[in-house]
Amino acid sequence: MLRPVPEPGRGSTPTFPLRAVPEPQPGAEPVPTFELRAVPESAEPAPRDTPPAPDAATPPGTVAPPTGAFGPPPPMDARPLPIPEAQPAPRPAPVPEDALIASDPDPKPTPPRGFDAVAEAVLGDEPLTAPGESDAPALLAEPVGRINEAVKEGRIEAAAALAEQTLVQASGTLGPEHPEVLRLGELTAYIAYLAGDPLRAFRLSLDLAGARRRTGDAEAAYGNVESAATAWRAVRDPALGLELGRDLIGLWTELAAEDGPAAEEVEQLESARARMGRLTERARTR
């Protein structure tokens, strides 16, 4: 509908002219801003967590690029591969009886000999003298006790002097080859070795070995030989070592030729002979 324009001079004058708005005509349709396309009818889309149907042409286990969806479930009727049975470990071949006898060490423990036996007697508070030997225990018990105490307290020089004095007195009273005098001689040789006098320890031990051999005590004789060998190895002068070694190996060889521990441990004698060879080379270079 057109509105009347007021006449000039009557009312206020509009700032812009008004235009008539066309009335909508029946049956007219608005023009769409874009073209609509028809969507074909189909079943409802499958949920996102539903895997797609497997392709019948693709065999199971075929690797495919990731698509963002889960693959087909594994077949439930597949049989697992058989697990091989564990085989027992092979048994070692039997060792000949001769080899066992040769490789097994002597089941009997090696008794302490030489200076080791004397040290055990001193540190173990065992009396050096044996009861029942006439008046020998009463004669030697007191001085031997003082000698042992001096060794334990570290007064080796005093112990050595007392042992030498007691040995001289006991030898004059009981005889040089009395069993208690021989045992006192072993203690005296051990203390001389502790005092840094290997020459005195060697000569006294070698004399004791000869006396023990004459009494038929092969075990004690070999123990004195071991004591003499210990003192001999402490001698650093090659010429003196050769001189002492000849006497040692001479008696040692005689003991090894008889029945006893010296014959059972020949490797110790071979070691002493090897040292004689080294001493000979050192004596030549001096």
Secondary structure, DSSP 8 states (H G I E B T S, - for coil): -------TTSS---SS---------TT-----SS-------------TTS-----TTS-TT------SS------TT-------------------HHHHHHHS--SS-----HHHHHHHHHHTT--SS-TTSTTHHHHHHHHHHHHHHHHHTT-HHHHHHHHHHHHHHHHHHH-TT-HHHHHHHHHHHHHHHHTT-HHHHHHHHHHHHHHHHHTT-HHHHHHHHHHHHHHHHT---HHHHHHHHHHHHHHHHHHHTSSSHHHH-HHHHHHHHHHHHHHHHHHHH-
